Amino acid sequence: MQLEPGQTALVTGAANGIGRALALAFRAAGLHVVGTDVNAAALQALAAAALADGGAARFTVQTLDVRDAAAVEALAASLDANGGVQVLCNNAGVLVPRSVWEHSDAEWRWLFDVNVHGVMNGLRAFVPRMLASGEPAHVVNTCSMGGFLASPMLGAYGATKFAVRALTESLQYDLQARGAKVGVSLLAPGAVKTAIFDARHAGNSGADADDRASEGAREMMRQGTAAAGMEPAAIAAEVLLAIREGRYWVFPHAYMVPAIVENAGSIVARQEPAFDFAKAWKTGQD
């Protein structure tokens, strides 16, 4: 799909990290951008940064909780008057590192509501409109290498990303069956320099015992991403290239792809799962 001035890209989770980089990259490409997030202050900072270039393309931000299906639908309807959305990036996501039995019911549901239901709410609101327009469009769902490779302390997060991977592949098949002009990309990065490890469910203040127990894992992951994480802008550049090339798989951390093959081989061989901590934060230069 060609990315051209006059088209509109909507990015969820746009206030920070990959979402922020995507919003700015689409802006630089001349597209109208709608950035959404639950963090209103960070959204305003994003808008100020985007509009500082003085470009002619519109750049708007809107506070949005992707868990709220009615709010996502209302946003989609409001954008119809301006030609709708041609590029949808379902990017909003949260992560809390814990052993699988340590998540409270509320925290577990929060992770799935944002990471999985948030994606589905976006698809339900925007894909029918893309199909009705008959014009080329593209959907990017942010998954993770965690959607292919399970890790300790990331069981709930990985479960959500395995789900995103499955539903995105089914989306591709459903659109192909219709002969639709809507392309699909699955973004599956490894470590990225973002603030995702600081995410907390509203019920966890950081002072309670359960939340303090996960702080060691958070700090280990922060250090790992600081050392080996990719810059969000590099991720965004790869996404825009994938859209232009009509490419489904987007693996910015290409050096991790052989691990998927290795993992598949161990499954076929019925080997007992074992996590290699020595490789966990391996960089592309190692």
LOLOVEX-594422 format. One line per 10 residues: number of its first residue (from 1); their letters; for each residue x, y, z of N, C-alpha, C. Coordinates in Angstrom, 2 decimals, padded with zeros to 5 digits. Layout:
N
NUM) a) X,Y,Z,X,Y,Z,X,Y,Z  ...
//
This chain:
286
1) mqlepgqtal) 000.84,-001.19,000.00,000.00,000.00,000.00,000.88,001.24,000.00  000.53,002.19,-000.82,001.25,003.45,-000.83,000.78,004.33,000.32  001.72,004.96,000.99,001.39,005.91,002.05,001.50,007.31,001.46  000.37,008.02,001.46,000.31,009.30,000.76,-000.36,010.37,001.60  -000.01,011.64,001.38,-000.71,012.74,002.05,-002.21,012.65,001.78  -002.98,012.96,002.80,-004.43,012.87,002.68,-004.99,011.63,003.34  -004.16,010.60,003.47,-004.58,009.41,004.20,-004.51,009.67,005.70  -005.25,008.87,006.45,-005.26,009.01,007.91,-004.78,007.73,008.56  -003.87,007.89,009.52,-003.39,006.76,010.31,-003.83,006.95,011.75  -004.40,005.93,012.34,-004.78,005.96,013.74,-003.88,005.02,014.52
11) vtgaangigr) -003.31,005.54,015.60,-002.38,004.76,016.42,-002.88,004.75,017.86  -003.12,003.57,018.41,-003.48,003.47,019.82,-002.19,003.28,020.64  -002.26,003.67,021.91,-001.05,003.61,022.73,000.02,004.54,022.19  -000.40,005.72,021.73,000.51,006.62,021.00,001.33,007.53,021.90  001.07,007.53,023.19,001.72,008.52,024.05,003.20,008.22,024.30  003.58,006.95,024.19,004.96,006.58,024.52,005.45,005.46,023.62  006.75,005.23,023.65,007.35,004.05,023.04,007.07,003.87,021.57  006.72,002.65,021.18,006.49,002.33,019.78,005.35,003.17,019.21  004.27,003.33,019.97,003.13,004.10,019.48,003.50,005.54,019.16  004.27,006.16,020.04,004.71,007.53,019.80,005.57,007.61,018.55
21) alalafraag) 006.48,006.65,018.39,007.35,006.64,017.22,006.54,006.42,015.94  005.53,005.57,016.00,004.68,005.34,014.83,003.93,006.62,014.45  003.36,007.28,015.43,002.61,008.50,015.16,003.50,009.55,014.49  004.71,009.73,015.01,005.62,010.71,014.44,006.10,010.29,013.05  006.29,009.00,012.83,006.74,008.52,011.52,005.65,008.72,010.46  004.39,008.46,010.81,003.31,008.70,009.86,003.18,010.19,009.58  003.36,011.00,010.60,003.33,012.46,010.42,004.42,012.89,009.44  005.63,012.35,009.62,006.74,012.70,008.74,006.48,012.26,007.31  005.69,011.20,007.13,005.36,010.70,005.79,004.22,011.49,005.16  003.68,012.48,005.88,002.65,013.34,005.33,001.23,012.91,005.59
31) lhvvgtdvna) 001.03,011.87,006.40,-000.32,011.41,006.68,-000.95,012.23,007.80  -002.26,012.32,007.76,-002.99,012.82,008.91,-002.89,011.75,009.99  -002.67,012.15,011.22,-002.48,011.19,012.31,-003.47,011.47,013.42  -004.05,010.39,013.93,-004.87,010.45,015.14,-004.18,009.56,016.16  -003.68,010.16,017.22,-003.01,009.40,018.27,-003.89,009.29,019.49  -004.04,008.08,020.01,-004.89,007.88,021.18,-004.10,007.21,022.29  -004.54,007.46,023.52,-003.90,006.84,024.68,-004.76,007.18,025.89  -004.49,006.52,027.01,-005.18,006.86,028.26,-004.42,007.96,029.00  -003.19,008.24,028.59,-002.36,009.24,029.25,-002.52,010.59,028.55  -003.41,011.43,029.06,-003.73,012.69,028.39,-002.54,013.64,028.36
41) aalqalaaaa) -001.78,013.71,029.44,-000.64,014.64,029.49,000.42,014.25,028.47  000.72,012.97,028.39,001.73,012.51,027.43,001.24,012.71,026.00  -000.06,012.60,025.78,-000.61,012.85,024.44,-000.40,014.30,024.04  -000.60,015.21,024.96,-000.41,016.63,024.65,001.06,016.92,024.33  001.96,016.26,025.04,003.38,016.42,024.74,003.70,015.88,023.36  003.07,014.76,022.99,003.25,014.20,021.65,002.75,015.18,020.59  001.58,015.74,020.81,001.02,016.68,019.83,001.93,017.88,019.65  002.47,018.40,020.74,003.37,019.55,020.65,004.62,019.21,019.85  005.16,018.01,020.08,006.35,017.59,019.35,006.05,017.41,017.87  004.88,016.85,017.57,004.52,016.59,016.17,004.26,017.88,015.41
51) ladggaarft) 003.58,018.81,016.04,003.20,020.04,015.35,004.34,021.06,015.27  005.43,020.79,015.97,006.56,021.72,015.95,007.22,021.81,014.58  006.97,020.78,013.72,007.61,020.81,012.40,006.89,021.72,011.41  005.68,022.16,011.79,004.96,023.09,010.94,004.37,022.48,009.68  004.31,021.16,009.60,003.76,020.50,008.42,002.28,020.77,008.26  001.79,020.51,007.05,000.39,020.81,006.75,-000.57,019.72,007.19  -000.08,018.50,007.37,-000.95,017.39,007.71,-001.54,017.56,009.11  -002.80,017.17,009.27,-003.44,017.24,010.59,-002.78,016.26,011.55  -002.71,016.65,012.79,-002.23,015.76,013.84,-003.09,016.01,015.06  -003.92,015.06,015.40,-004.82,015.22,016.53,-004.59,014.10,017.53
61) vqtldvrdaa) -004.88,014.39,018.77,-004.77,013.38,019.82,-006.09,013.32,020.56  -006.39,012.13,021.08,-007.64,011.95,021.82,-007.42,010.91,022.90  -007.85,011.25,024.10,-007.79,010.29,025.18,-008.77,009.16,024.88  -008.29,007.94,024.95,-009.13,006.79,024.61,-008.66,005.57,025.39  -009.60,004.88,026.00,-009.33,003.60,026.65,-009.78,002.52,025.67  -008.83,001.77,025.11,-009.17,000.79,024.08,-010.04,-000.34,024.61  -010.16,-000.45,025.92,-011.04,-001.48,026.50,-012.51,-001.12,026.31  -012.79,000.14,026.04,-014.16,000.65,025.93,-014.61,000.55,024.48  -015.32,-000.53,024.16,-015.74,-000.77,022.78,-016.61,000.36,022.24  -017.48,000.89,023.06,-018.37,001.97,022.61,-017.57,003.23,022.28
71) avealaasld) -016.54,003.51,023.07,-015.72,004.69,022.81,-014.91,004.53,021.54  -014.41,003.33,021.29,-013.66,003.09,020.06,-014.57,003.22,018.85  -015.78,002.68,018.95,-016.75,002.80,017.86,-017.13,004.25,017.62  -017.31,005.00,018.69,-017.66,006.42,018.54,-016.55,007.19,017.85  -015.31,006.87,018.17,-014.19,007.54,017.51,-014.18,007.21,016.02  -014.39,005.95,015.69,-014.41,005.55,014.27,-015.52,006.30,013.53  -016.68,006.40,014.15,-017.80,007.10,013.50,-017.48,008.58,013.32  -016.81,009.18,014.30,-016.50,010.61,014.19,-015.50,010.90,013.09  -014.67,009.92,012.76,-013.65,010.12,011.72,-014.20,009.89,010.32  -015.41,009.33,010.22,-016.00,009.07,008.90,-016.14,010.35,008.09
81) anggvqvlcn) -016.46,011.46,008.76,-016.69,012.72,008.05,-015.44,013.24,007.38  -014.28,012.80,007.85,-013.01,013.24,007.27,-012.33,012.16,006.43  -013.14,011.23,005.93,-012.59,010.22,005.03,-012.19,008.92,005.70  -012.44,008.79,006.99,-012.15,007.54,007.67,-010.67,007.32,007.91  -010.32,006.08,008.21,-008.95,005.70,008.55,-008.45,004.68,007.53  -007.28,004.94,006.98,-006.68,004.02,006.02,-005.62,003.12,006.65  -005.01,003.57,007.73,-004.01,002.77,008.43,-004.39,002.70,009.90  -004.61,001.50,010.39,-004.97,001.28,011.80,-003.84,000.53,012.49  -003.29,001.13,013.54,-002.25,000.49,014.33,-002.80,000.18,015.72  -003.18,-001.06,015.94,-003.63,-001.50,017.26,-002.38,-001.79,018.09
91) nagvlvprsv) -001.91,-000.77,018.76,-000.60,-000.84,019.40,-000.64,-000.82,020.92  -001.72,-000.33,021.52,-001.78,-000.19,022.97,-001.53,-001.53,023.65  -000.69,-001.53,024.67,-000.40,-002.77,025.38,000.19,-002.51,026.75  000.00,-003.46,027.65,000.54,-003.35,029.01,001.20,-004.67,029.39  002.09,-004.60,030.35,002.86,-005.77,030.79,003.12,-005.66,032.28  002.94,-006.77,032.99,003.31,-006.85,034.40,004.06,-008.16,034.60  005.33,-008.12,035.03,006.09,-009.35,035.21,005.78,-010.01,036.55  005.23,-011.21,036.49,004.96,-012.01,037.69,004.94,-013.49,037.29  005.13,-014.34,038.26,004.82,-015.76,038.05,003.32,-015.87,037.81  002.91,-016.83,037.00,001.53,-016.87,036.53,000.51,-016.95,037.66
101) wehsdaewrw) 000.86,-017.59,038.78,-000.11,-017.73,039.86,-000.20,-016.49,040.75  000.66,-015.52,040.51,000.69,-014.33,041.36,-000.19,-013.19,040.86  -000.70,-013.28,039.65,-001.58,-012.22,039.15,-002.93,-012.28,039.86  -003.39,-011.14,040.32,-004.75,-011.08,040.84,-005.73,-011.24,039.68  -006.97,-011.56,040.02,-007.98,-011.68,038.97,-008.13,-010.36,038.22  -008.11,-009.25,038.95,-008.28,-007.94,038.32,-007.13,-007.63,037.38  -005.91,-007.96,037.81,-004.75,-007.68,036.97,-004.76,-008.56,035.73  -005.09,-009.81,035.88,-005.18,-010.74,034.75,-006.16,-010.22,033.71  -007.34,-009.81,034.19,-008.37,-009.30,033.27,-007.93,-008.01,032.61  -007.23,-007.16,033.35,-006.72,-005.90,032.79,-005.77,-006.16,031.64
111) lfdvnvhgvm) -004.84,-007.09,031.81,-003.89,-007.43,030.75,-004.62,-007.91,029.50  -005.60,-008.78,029.67,-006.33,-009.28,028.51,-007.24,-008.21,027.91  -007.85,-007.39,028.76,-008.75,-006.35,028.25,-008.00,-005.36,027.37  -006.80,-004.94,027.79,-006.04,-003.98,026.99,-005.40,-004.67,025.78  -004.68,-005.75,026.02,-003.84,-006.34,024.97,-004.62,-007.11,023.93  -005.73,-007.73,024.31,-006.49,-008.56,023.37,-007.81,-007.89,022.99  -008.63,-007.56,024.00,-009.91,-006.94,023.69,-009.72,-005.57,023.05  -008.64,-004.87,023.42,-008.37,-003.58,022.79,-008.12,-003.72,021.30  -007.41,-004.78,020.91,-007.19,-005.05,019.49,-008.51,-005.39,018.80  -009.30,-006.25,019.43,-010.57,-006.64,018.83,-011.51,-005.45,018.70
121) nglrafvprm) -011.52,-004.57,019.69,-012.38,-003.38,019.59,-011.97,-002.52,018.40  -010.67,-002.41,018.17,-010.20,-001.66,017.01,-010.61,-002.31,015.71  -010.48,-003.61,015.63,-010.86,-004.32,014.40,-012.35,-004.19,014.13  -013.17,-004.36,015.17,-014.62,-004.28,014.97,-015.06,-002.91,014.51  -014.40,-001.87,015.02,-014.81,-000.52,014.68,-014.33,-000.07,013.31  -013.12,-000.46,012.93,-012.51,000.12,011.73,-012.49,-000.79,010.51  -012.33,-002.09,010.67,-012.23,-002.96,009.49,-013.50,-002.93,008.64  -014.71,-002.99,009.22,-015.90,-002.89,008.36,-015.93,-001.60,007.54  -015.46,-000.52,008.11,-015.43,000.75,007.37,-014.38,000.70,006.26  -013.26,000.07,006.52,-012.24,-000.09,005.48,-012.79,-000.91,004.32
131) lasgepahvv) -013.49,-001.98,004.65,-014.07,-002.83,003.61,-015.12,-002.07,002.80  -015.94,-001.30,003.49,-017.01,-000.56,002.80,-016.46,000.50,001.86  -015.29,001.06,002.19,-014.72,002.11,001.34,-014.23,001.55,000.01  -013.81,000.31,000.01,-013.27,-000.30,-001.21,-011.90,000.20,-001.58  -011.32,001.07,-000.76,-010.01,001.63,-001.03,-008.91,000.85,-000.29  -007.66,000.92,-000.77,-006.58,000.24,-000.06,-006.46,000.74,001.38  -006.23,-000.20,002.29,-006.08,000.13,003.70,-005.15,-000.91,004.32  -004.76,-000.66,005.55,-003.81,-001.58,006.20,-004.03,-001.59,007.70  -003.90,-002.77,008.29,-004.01,-002.95,009.74,-002.68,-003.49,010.26  -002.17,-002.86,011.31,-000.96,-003.33,011.98,-001.33,-003.66,013.42
141) ntcsmggfla) -001.16,-004.91,013.80,-001.39,-005.31,015.19,-000.04,-005.54,015.86  000.17,-004.87,016.99,001.42,-005.04,017.71,001.35,-006.29,018.56  002.17,-007.26,018.21,002.31,-008.49,018.97,003.62,-008.38,019.74  004.45,-009.38,019.70,005.71,-009.41,020.42,006.39,-010.73,020.09  007.70,-010.78,020.26,008.35,-012.10,020.21,007.82,-012.97,021.33  007.23,-012.32,022.35,006.56,-013.06,023.41,005.31,-013.77,022.93  004.85,-013.49,021.73,003.74,-014.22,021.13,004.18,-015.48,020.43  005.48,-015.71,020.40,006.06,-016.91,019.78,006.87,-017.73,020.79  007.48,-017.03,021.75,008.40,-017.67,022.69,007.99,-017.30,024.11  007.59,-018.29,024.87,007.19,-018.06,026.25,008.41,-017.80,027.13
151) spmlgaygat) 008.21,-017.02,028.19,009.30,-016.65,029.10,008.82,-016.73,030.54  009.73,-016.96,031.48,009.35,-016.89,032.89,008.97,-015.46,033.26  008.04,-015.33,034.18,007.56,-014.04,034.69,006.69,-013.28,033.68  006.53,-013.82,032.50,005.73,-013.13,031.47,004.61,-014.03,030.95  004.11,-014.90,031.81,003.08,-015.84,031.37,001.80,-015.17,030.92  001.29,-014.24,031.72,000.04,-013.57,031.36,000.23,-012.70,030.12  001.32,-011.93,030.10,001.62,-011.09,028.93,001.77,-011.97,027.69  002.54,-013.06,027.80,002.73,-013.94,026.66,001.42,-014.54,026.18  000.54,-014.88,027.11,-000.76,-015.44,026.72,-001.55,-014.44,025.89  -001.48,-013.15,026.28,-002.20,-012.14,025.50,-001.59,-011.99,024.10
161) kfavraltes) -000.27,-012.09,024.02,000.38,-011.89,022.73,000.24,-013.12,021.83  000.19,-014.31,022.41,-000.14,-015.50,021.62,-001.53,-015.33,021.03  -002.45,-014.76,021.81,-003.81,-014.52,021.32,-003.81,-013.51,020.19  -003.06,-012.42,020.33,-002.98,-011.41,019.27,-002.41,-012.02,017.99  -001.41,-012.85,018.15,-000.82,-013.52,016.98,-001.87,-014.37,016.25  -002.65,-015.15,017.01,-003.65,-016.03,016.39,-004.76,-015.23,015.72  -005.27,-014.22,016.41,-006.39,-013.47,015.83,-005.95,-012.66,014.62  -004.68,-012.22,014.61,-004.19,-011.46,013.47,-004.02,-012.35,012.25  -003.55,-013.57,012.46,-003.42,-014.49,011.34,-004.80,-014.85,010.78  -005.78,-015.04,011.66,-007.14,-015.30,011.20,-007.72,-014.09,010.47
171) lqydlqarga) -007.41,-012.89,010.94,-007.83,-011.68,010.24,-007.30,-011.69,008.81  -006.03,-012.05,008.65,-005.44,-012.12,007.32,-006.21,-013.09,006.43  -006.53,-014.26,006.96,-007.26,-015.27,006.17,-008.66,-014.77,005.82  -009.34,-014.13,006.78,-010.69,-013.64,006.53,-010.70,-012.58,005.44  -009.71,-011.70,005.45,-009.64,-010.66,004.43,-009.27,-011.23,003.07  -008.36,-012.20,003.07,-007.99,-012.85,001.81,-009.20,-013.54,001.19  -010.02,-014.18,002.01,-011.19,-014.90,001.50,-012.18,-013.95,000.83  -012.19,-012.69,001.24,-013.09,-011.69,000.66,-012.46,-010.95,-000.52  -011.18,-011.22,-000.76,-010.49,-010.47,-001.80,-010.38,-009.00,-001.45  -010.28,-008.69,-000.17,-010.28,-007.31,000.30,-008.98,-006.60,-000.04
181) kvgvsllapg) -009.09,-005.28,-000.14,-007.91,-004.45,-000.38,-007.30,-003.98,000.95  -007.50,-004.74,001.97,-007.00,-004.40,003.30,-005.84,-005.33,003.64  -004.65,-004.75,003.76,-003.48,-005.53,004.12,-003.36,-005.66,005.63  -002.55,-006.62,006.06,-002.35,-006.88,007.48,-000.87,-007.08,007.76  -000.40,-006.53,008.86,000.96,-006.78,009.33,000.93,-007.13,010.80  001.73,-008.11,011.18,001.90,-008.47,012.58,003.28,-008.00,013.01  003.30,-007.03,013.92,004.56,-006.49,014.43,004.98,-007.29,015.66  006.14,-007.92,015.59,006.61,-008.77,016.69,008.04,-008.40,017.07  008.20,-007.33,017.85,009.54,-006.92,018.27,010.01,-007.72,019.48  011.32,-007.67,019.71,011.89,-008.16,020.95,012.00,-007.00,021.92
191) avktaifdar) 013.15,-006.86,022.54,013.34,-005.79,023.53,013.35,-004.43,022.85  012.56,-003.51,023.38,012.47,-002.15,022.85,012.58,-001.18,024.03  013.22,-000.06,023.79,013.41,000.94,024.85,012.12,001.72,025.06  011.25,001.16,025.89,009.98,001.80,026.22,009.79,001.75,027.73  008.68,002.33,028.18,008.37,002.35,029.61,007.36,001.26,029.97  007.21,000.24,029.12,006.18,-000.77,029.36,006.36,-001.51,030.67  007.61,-001.63,031.14,007.84,-002.35,032.39,007.39,-001.56,033.61  007.00,-000.31,033.41,006.51,000.50,034.52,004.99,000.45,034.64  004.32,-000.28,033.75,002.86,-000.34,033.77,002.37,-001.03,035.04  001.29,-000.50,035.59,000.68,-001.10,036.77,-000.82,-000.99,036.68
201) hagnsgadad) -001.50,-002.04,037.10,-002.95,-001.98,037.20,-003.31,-000.97,038.29  -004.44,-000.31,038.13,-004.84,000.75,039.06,-004.92,000.25,040.50  -005.17,-001.04,040.67,-005.27,-001.57,042.03,-003.94,-001.83,042.69  -002.85,-001.70,041.94,-001.51,-001.95,042.49,-000.74,-000.63,042.55  -000.49,-000.18,043.74,000.16,001.12,043.91,001.67,001.01,043.90  002.19,-000.20,044.01,003.62,-000.38,044.15,004.03,-000.55,045.60  003.09,-000.26,046.50,003.39,-000.37,047.94,002.97,-001.72,048.51  002.04,-002.40,047.84,001.58,-003.67,048.38,002.62,-004.77,048.15  002.52,-005.84,048.93,003.54,-006.89,048.92,003.64,-007.56,047.56  002.50,-007.84,046.91,002.54,-008.52,045.62,003.26,-007.69,044.57
211) drasegarem) 003.03,-006.37,044.60,003.67,-005.53,043.60,005.16,-005.38,043.88  005.52,-005.28,045.16,006.95,-005.19,045.50,007.68,-006.46,045.09  006.97,-007.60,045.14,007.61,-008.87,044.81,008.02,-008.93,043.34  007.34,-008.16,042.47,007.66,-008.19,041.04,008.70,-007.14,040.66  009.10,-006.29,041.62,009.99,-005.20,041.27,011.35,-005.68,040.81  011.84,-006.80,041.37,013.12,-007.34,040.93,013.08,-007.74,039.47  011.96,-008.36,039.06,011.80,-008.73,037.65,011.71,-007.49,036.77  011.00,-006.48,037.23,010.89,-005.24,036.46,012.28,-004.64,036.23  013.08,-004.58,037.30,014.39,-003.95,037.20,015.31,-004.75,036.28  015.25,-006.07,036.35,016.06,-006.90,035.45,015.69,-006.63,034.00
221) mrqgtaaagm) 014.40,-006.51,033.72,013.95,-006.27,032.36,014.28,-004.85,031.90  014.19,-003.89,032.82,014.60,-002.53,032.47,016.07,-002.50,032.06  016.91,-003.17,032.84,018.33,-003.19,032.53,018.60,-003.90,031.21  017.85,-004.98,030.96,018.02,-005.71,029.71,017.66,-004.88,028.50  016.55,-004.14,028.60,016.15,-003.31,027.46,017.09,-002.12,027.29  017.62,-001.60,028.40,018.57,-000.49,028.30,019.82,-000.93,027.56  020.23,-002.18,027.78,021.45,-002.69,027.16,021.23,-003.19,025.74  020.11,-003.87,025.51,019.92,-004.55,024.23,018.69,-004.08,023.46  017.92,-003.15,024.04,016.68,-002.75,023.41,016.87,-001.91,022.16  015.94,-002.05,021.22,015.96,-001.27,019.99,015.24,000.05,020.22
231) epaaiaaevl) 015.66,001.08,019.52,014.99,002.37,019.62,013.61,002.30,018.94  012.58,002.88,019.55,011.25,002.85,018.94,011.20,003.39,017.52  012.01,004.40,017.22,012.00,004.98,015.87,012.41,003.95,014.82  013.32,003.06,015.18,013.75,002.02,014.24,012.61,001.02,014.01  011.85,000.74,015.05,010.68,-000.13,014.91,009.67,000.51,013.97  009.40,001.79,014.18,008.42,002.50,013.35,008.85,002.51,011.88  010.11,002.72,011.63,010.59,002.72,010.24,010.35,001.38,009.58  010.55,000.31,010.34,010.32,-001.04,009.79,008.84,-001.27,009.50  007.97,-000.72,010.35,006.53,-000.87,010.14,006.09,-000.15,008.87  006.54,001.09,008.68,006.16,001.82,007.48,006.65,001.12,006.23
241) lairegrywv) 007.84,000.54,006.29,008.36,-000.21,005.15,007.49,-001.43,004.88  007.08,-002.12,005.92,006.24,-003.31,005.76,004.90,-002.95,005.13  004.32,-001.82,005.53,003.05,-001.40,004.94,003.23,-001.14,003.45  004.28,-000.43,003.11,004.53,-000.11,001.69,004.78,-001.36,000.87  005.41,-002.35,001.47,005.72,-003.60,000.76,004.59,-004.62,000.85  003.56,-004.33,001.64,002.47,-005.28,001.81,002.93,-006.54,002.54  003.82,-006.36,003.50,004.44,-007.51,004.19,003.71,-007.81,005.49  003.37,-009.09,005.70,002.64,-009.50,006.90,003.56,-009.56,008.12  004.63,-010.33,008.05,005.51,-010.52,009.20,006.46,-009.34,009.35  006.50,-008.76,010.55,007.43,-007.67,010.83,008.24,-008.06,012.06
251) fphaymvpai) 009.48,-008.50,011.82,010.38,-008.93,012.88,011.57,-007.97,012.93  011.44,-006.87,013.65,012.57,-005.92,013.70,013.84,-006.54,014.27  013.67,-007.48,015.21,014.83,-008.16,015.80,015.04,-009.47,015.03  015.57,-009.33,013.82,015.67,-010.49,012.92,016.52,-011.61,013.51  017.48,-011.26,014.36,018.37,-012.28,014.92,017.63,-013.22,015.86  016.39,-012.86,016.27,015.62,-013.72,017.16,014.78,-014.75,016.41  014.63,-014.57,015.11,013.77,-015.47,014.33,014.25,-016.93,014.39  015.56,-017.22,014.34,015.98,-018.61,014.46,015.50,-019.29,015.74  015.28,-018.50,016.80,014.78,-019.09,018.05,013.37,-019.64,017.87  012.59,-019.03,016.97,011.25,-019.55,016.68,011.37,-020.91,016.01
261) venagsivar) 012.30,-021.01,015.07,012.52,-022.29,014.39,012.99,-023.35,015.37  013.91,-022.96,016.24,014.43,-023.89,017.25,013.32,-024.35,018.19  012.48,-023.41,018.58,011.37,-023.75,019.48,010.39,-024.70,018.81  010.08,-024.42,017.53,009.17,-025.31,016.80,009.75,-026.72,016.70  011.06,-026.80,016.48,011.71,-028.11,016.39,011.62,-028.87,017.70  011.76,-028.17,018.82,011.68,-028.84,020.12,010.27,-029.33,020.39  009.27,-028.60,019.89,007.88,-029.04,020.05,007.63,-030.31,019.25  008.07,-030.30,017.98,007.88,-031.47,017.13,008.60,-032.69,017.72  009.77,-032.43,018.33,010.54,-033.51,018.95,010.01,-033.89,020.33  008.97,-033.19,020.77,008.35,-033.45,022.07,009.34,-033.34,023.22
271) qepafdfaka) 010.20,-032.33,023.11,011.17,-032.09,024.18,010.52,-031.25,025.29  010.94,-031.48,026.50,010.42,-030.72,027.63,010.85,-029.26,027.51  009.92,-028.31,027.68,010.30,-026.90,027.58,011.36,-026.54,028.63  012.34,-025.78,028.19,013.39,-025.30,029.08,013.80,-023.91,028.63  013.90,-022.99,029.57,014.24,-021.60,029.24,015.73,-021.39,029.41  016.37,-020.85,028.38,017.80,-020.59,028.42,018.04,-019.15,028.85  018.34,-018.96,030.12,018.52,-017.61,030.63,019.73,-016.91,030.00  020.73,-017.69,029.58,021.92,-017.10,028.99,021.61,-016.39,027.67  020.55,-016.85,026.98,020.17,-016.27,025.70,019.07,-015.22,025.84  018.53,-015.07,027.04,017.33,-014.27,027.21,017.47,-012.84,026.72
281) wktgqd) 018.64,-012.22,026.95,018.84,-010.85,026.54,019.97,-010.75,025.52  020.08,-011.78,024.70,021.09,-011.81,023.65,020.85,-010.65,022.67  021.88,-009.97,022.29,021.74,-008.87,021.31,022.14,-009.35,019.95  021.81,-008.57,018.94,022.14,-008.93,017.58,023.63,-008.95,017.31  024.43,-008.34,018.19,025.88,-008.29,017.96,026.59,-009.43,018.69  025.87,-010.16,019.56,026.53,-011.22,020.33,026.91,-012.41,019.45
//
